[in-house]
Amino acid sequence: MVDYDVIVAGGGLTGTIAAQSIAHYSNQNLKILSIDRNSEIFPGRKSLSGWTCGDACSKEAVDFMTERIKVQWTRPEIEHDVKGVMAFSPDKETTIPFDGEGYMLNRQKLPEIQNQRAKKMGVEFDFEINLTGLIYDEQQVVGVQGIDNKTKQPYKKTAKIVVDATGVTSMLRNTLKNSTKVEKRIDRRDLESTGRYIMYFEPQTKDLTEFDPDYCIIHLDQDIAPGGYGWVFPKGEKKVNIGLGVEKTLLEKRNNRLGKKDNVQSLMEEYLHRNPVIKNAKLSQDPEDINNNSGIFQVSVRRQNDCMISGG
Ligand SMILES: Cc1cc2nc3c(=O)[nH]c(=O)nc-3n(C[C@H](O)[C@H](O)[C@H](O)COP(=O)(O)OP(=O)(O)OC[C@H]3O[C@@H](n4cnc5c(N)ncnc54)[C@H](O)[C@@H]3O)c2cc1C
């Protein structure tokens, strides 16, 4: 006997989508448990500094989820509409438009609302559980284990299937024992160190290459964001998600070339202050941003894993 049919480990973007989709396609007949290390009031938080993300997603992805996997993202978790993405070369002589509408999400609100929907579909939740590994029966994964942060006691739950949705730094995938096909670690060079602010500001001038309420802007520039890019994504006429990502070895090369000692934080500051439109910027104090207005986190910028399945 197992405790659950399915355990979804991690309740971020992926976990909330997986739990709801499985509940839908099983006609709510499966016993599903969602486990996350956050407390119930901060579901899906990546780290103590929040739900660090650029917050942008394509309408195509949202439509796909609505139609094909029966998971809906609506308002208020969708905060602002955009018409597309514009990428600019360093001298801005070259523009690469990525057509297609999209949305700016409120990442703090999103898991809260998604979990409410999952609960209505019968999904159960365990919060404040720090998962440390998988449980095996010979070659089969049969559950998860960790520590219950509320009681400081060991935690174990079994299931027919475990979905690892604990994100880029997964402790579960990293230690997976029953597969030679699943890539367990992401190469350091495929991980960008990224950070961003969510801010209100007073527009100083009109320059659609630096801020556009209707388009997500990407700046490609090896001095500003070595090995990555800077972004200025609108969340309203006077609200922005502004940030950048860098690749560590290329940042070192760039620093040596320019005789500087920058890190992600100092590059973010510089990128914000050089923007001619965004002036008198203040971190958003909106209740749904207040725990999420400034943060740094890793992001994988590589292809998808070829194999994402092993026994159990
Ligand atoms: C600065 C930045 C900008 C980005 N911009 C964009 C963008 O504009 N558009 C876009 O599509 N993507 C963007 N991304 C990437 C996007 O945020 C991630 O792809 C997405 O969050 C991944 O979702 P996930 O559910 O896999 O992981 P996460 O969102 O990280 O969720 C993982 C969940 O698992 C929990 N967890 C982790 N480990 C454990 C454990 N051991 N035990 C229990 N729980 C655990 C975490 O607390 C969290 O709740 C950006 C990322 C960053 C950092």
The ligand as a Gaussian input file, in Angstrom:
#p B3LYP/6-31G(d) Opt

LIG

0 1
 C       15.595000      36.370000     -12.889000
 C       14.818000      35.337000     -13.654000
 C       14.063000      35.734000     -14.753000
 C       13.279000      34.814000     -15.442000
 N       12.465000      35.263000     -16.424000
 C       11.600000      34.409000     -17.028000
 C       10.622000      34.905000     -17.926000
 O       10.462000      36.111000     -18.141000
 N        9.807000      33.990000     -18.533000
 C        9.910000      32.639000     -18.273000
 O        9.151000      31.861000     -18.858000
 N       10.827000      32.160000     -17.394000
 C       11.653000      33.013000     -16.746000
 N       12.517000      32.533000     -15.809000
 C       12.550000      31.095000     -15.542000
 C       11.363000      30.652000     -14.698000
 O       11.243000      31.494000     -13.568000
 C       11.576000      29.200000     -14.275000
 O       11.712000      28.432000     -15.461000
 C       10.418000      28.652000     -13.465000
 O       10.268000      29.309000     -12.238000
 C       10.634000      27.184000     -13.212000
 O        9.507000      26.689000     -12.533000
 P        9.640000      25.402000     -11.625000
 O        8.282000      25.147000     -11.075000
 O       10.334000      24.343000     -12.381000
 O       10.632000      25.817000     -10.457000
 P       10.440000      26.917000      -9.327000
 O        9.580000      28.037000      -9.785000
 O       11.810000      27.224000      -8.831000
 O        9.629000      26.143000      -8.175000
 C       10.212000      25.110000      -7.447000
 C        9.428000      24.941000      -6.155000
 O        9.957000      23.821000      -5.459000
 C       10.274000      24.177000      -4.140000
 N       11.431000      23.374000      -3.724000
 C       12.684000      23.418000      -4.229000
 N       13.482000      22.544000      -3.597000
 C       12.711000      21.929000      -2.670000
 C       12.967000      20.916000      -1.687000
 N       14.188000      20.383000      -1.546000
 N       11.951000      20.501000      -0.903000
 C       10.694000      21.044000      -1.039000
 N       10.410000      22.004000      -1.927000
 C       11.393000      22.446000      -2.744000
 C       10.611000      25.661000      -4.220000
 O       10.525000      26.281000      -2.947000
 C        9.552000      26.128000      -5.209000
 O        8.338000      26.371000      -4.557000
 C       13.311000      33.439000     -15.094000
 C       14.093000      33.031000     -14.024000
 C       14.820000      33.963000     -13.282000
 C       15.609000      33.512000     -12.108000

